């Protein structure tokens, strides 16, 4: 290991994430991975890392890291008013850190998840080809728990002499009190009534308090129709499922691999970044989109950042 630091405070929830697992579905493992892929990918691009280099995902803020090595980091995602030795560090940019300095993230006033990228990527154990921590899956230690105070951090890139870099303003994600989610209906859509079709697409949904890395739970109406007898079938990121209480949810990166409740369809995977930053109370509206258009948006992202989606 060429560089190291100590995590003094993880805040409410801090995990190591990459782009998730491409293996393990038969074993029932969630893919895991950064919830806001755009912010995560920009952190690595700023540092000229591989797209899937492991980084920290920090929920709400409250992070504190003491660095023992000179290095360059990248800060993206929710603006947690980062400081280094009390001086503002900014966001969506690289920051040079000197030995003995401490990085602090305050608590974000909008957005949920910030990302801290490290030069060369964090060194972390892998399971089924990924360093992502998925707490619900009971993975081998230490991939089964959030990071804790006093934990050492290691990365492989050391210090680089490159000039400061930042994400162009037009590509930075800003806070939003309301979001539109492009939606693609699925094969069970026609088994819901026309009334529920209209209700789902016209309702002003609100992100619920119980939302987490597994699913974003929505409140606003109850959908009462849909198929009544179902076998459990595979799920994907963005699947919109209607459980027994009739309130839909959108599955995120720590989702189960299969589900047996009725499914309306799926959210455009690129738009899941918006949900990753949506705090409870955020207004959500679904808008129909063409599958070909959604595929084109995903291909543009993959081409720009140089990776293939799971």
N, C-alpha and C positions, 0 to 999 in steps of 0.2 A: 504494500500500500504506500503510495507516495505522498498522501496528504490526509490529515485527520482533524477532527473537531469533536466537541462534546455537546450533546443536546442538554441544555440546562432546563428547558421547559418546553414540552410538546404542545401546550395549549389544549383545548378540549379534545381534539383528535388529530393525530399526525401519523401518517403511514408512508411507507415506501411504495411507489407505484411505477409501473412501466406501461407498455401497451397491452398487457394481459397475456393470458395463456392461450396458445393455439392447440393445446392438447388437454386431455383430462375430462372431456365431456362424458365418455362412457363411465368414468369413475364418479360422475356427479359433481365435478368441480366447476364452479363459476369461473368465467374468464378473468374477472378482476380487471385491474388497470385504471389509469387516470380517468376520472369522470368527465372532466373538461379536457377533451383531447386537444382542442385547439391551443389552449394555454400551455398544456404539457409539451406539445410539439414545438411551440415557439420557444419555450425555455431551452430545449435541446438545440434548436436551430441557431439561437443566439450564441451558443457556446461551441457550435460546429461539432456537436456530439452526434452519435448515431440517433436516429429518430426514437428508438425505444430505450435509450439509456435511462436507468432508474433515477428518479427524483423524489423529492418530498412533496406530498399532498397535505396541505395544512387547512383544516376546517375552522373557519371563523378567525383564526389568528392566534395570538398569545404565544408565539414561538420565540425561543431564545437559544442561540447557538454561540458557543465560545470557540473561536478558531485558533488552532495551534500552528497552522501552516498558511503561507501566502497562497492565495488562489483567486479565481474569478468565479462568481456565481451568477445565476440569472433569476430574476423575479418576475413572475407573470400571474395572471388570474386576478382574483379579488384584491382590491387595494387595501392592504392592511397597514399602510403608513409605516413602511419599513425604515429602520434607522440603523446606522453603524456608528457605535460610540456616540450616540445622541444626534448625529447628523442625518438628515433625510437622505434615503437611498433611492427613492423613486420606485417605479414599477414598469413592467414591460421593457426591461433593459438589463444589461450586465452590470455587475458591481465588483470592483476589486477589493479584496479583503486582505489585511495585513495580519501577521501573527500577533496574537494577544487581543485582537478586536472581537467585539461581540455584536452579532446581528440580532435585532429585535423586531418582531412583527406585532403591531398593535392589533386591536380587534376591528374587523371590517365593518363599515357602516352600511355597505351594500355588497351583494355577492356573498358566496359561501366559501369558496375554495381558492387558496393561493398555492402556487407552485414555486419551489426552490430547486433550481437545477445546479448541478456541480460539474465542473470541468472534467470531461471524460465519463461522467456518470457515477452514481454511488456504487460502491462495491457491496453486494448483498447476496445472501444465499438464494438459490433458485429451486423451484419445485415445478416439475412439468414445464420447464423452459421459461419460467417467469419469476421475477423477484417480487411480484405484487403481493401485498398482504391482503388476504380475504378472511376477516375474522370469523365469519359465519361458517366457513368450511372446515374449521378445525385442522388446518394444515400443520405440518411439522414445525416445531419451534425453530426460529422465532417468527415464522410467517403467520402465526395464529393470533397475534396480538398487536395492538397499536404500540408505537414507540413510547418509551418512558424517560423520565428525567434521569440524567446521568449516563445515558446510553452513548457510546462512541459512534461516530460517523466516519467512514473511510471512503475515499474516492481515488480515482486512478489518474487524473489529469494534471495534478499539481498546479503550477502557475503558468499562465500564458501571457505573452507580451502584446497581445492583440489590443487595438484601441477599443474604447467603449462602443457597444452596439445597442440599438434599441429597435423595437417593433414599430414600423410606420403607423402613425395615428389611425389611418383608415382601417387597419387590420386589428386594432385593439378592441376587445369586447368591453362594452360599457354597462353600467348597472341598468336594470329595467324593472319597473313595477308591474309590467304586463308583457307577455310574450305570445307570439303566434308559432304554433308547431305544425309543420307540414305533416299530413297524415295520409297513409296508404291503407285502404280497407283490405281485409284479409278474407280467407275462404269461409269463415264463419259469419261474416258481416250480414249476408242475406238471411241468416236464421234469426236475426233481430228484427223487430217490427219497424215499419216505416216511422212510427212515432218515436221510437228510440233512436233511429238514425238522425232524425231532426233534432231531438233533444241533445244528443251527443255533440253534434256539430254546431249547435246554436248556443249551448250553455256557456256562460262565463264561469269557468272552473277556477278554483283557488287551490294553491298548493297547501297540503295539510301538514300539521305539526309532526305527524308520525313518519314523514318522508326520510329516507336515508340512502345509503349506497346501494341497497337492494332494489328499492322502488320509490318512485315519487307518487304519493297518494293524493288524490284529488277530491275536492268536495264541491257540491253545487247542485247535484241532481242525483236521482237513483234510476238506474236502468233495470227494468224488470223483465225484459224478454231475453232471447238468446237460447241456444241449445241447452237442453236439460240433462242429457246423458252424454258424457264425453269420456274418452280415454285421455290419459295424460300424454301430451305431445311436446316436442322440443320447443323451447323458447329462444328468442333472440333479443339482443339489446333493443329497447324501444317497443317491445310488444305491449299493446294496450289490452289489459285483461280486466274482466268484470267479476269480482268475487261475490260471495253470497249476499253482502250488504248492498250490492248494486252500485257502489261508488267505484269508478274505474281507477286503475293504477297503471303507471308506466314503468316497466322494468328497466333497471339500470345495470351497471357492470357487475355487481355482486349478486345478480339474480340467480334463482334456481335454474337448472338445466331443462326441466320439464314442468308443465303446469296443466291442471285439469279443469280450470274454470273457463267460461266462454271468453273468446278473444275477438275484439273488434277489428284489429289490424295492427299497424305499427307506425311509429313516428320515424320520420326521416332521420337516419343515424347521425348526420351532421348536426341536426338541430338539438340533439341530446345535450350538447354543450350548454345550451340555454337553460335546460332543466338542471344541469349540474350546479349552476350558480343561482337558481331560483330559491329564495328564502320562503319560509311559510308565509302565506298571505299573498304571494305573487299571483296575479291574474293570468290564466292560461286560456287561449282560444285555439281550437283545432281548425285547420284549413286543409281542404283536399289538395293533394299534389299528384302529379303524374309519376309513376314508378321510374320511367326513363329519365325524367328530370332529376329525381333523387339519386339515381345511379351516376348521372353526370356530375352532380355536385360532389359525390364521394370520390369519383375518379380524379376530379380536379384537386381535391385535398391530397389524395395519395400521391399524385404526380408532383405537387408542389413540395411536399415534405419528404418524399422519397420512401414511402412504406406501403404495405398492403394491409388492409383491414382484416381482422379475424373473421 
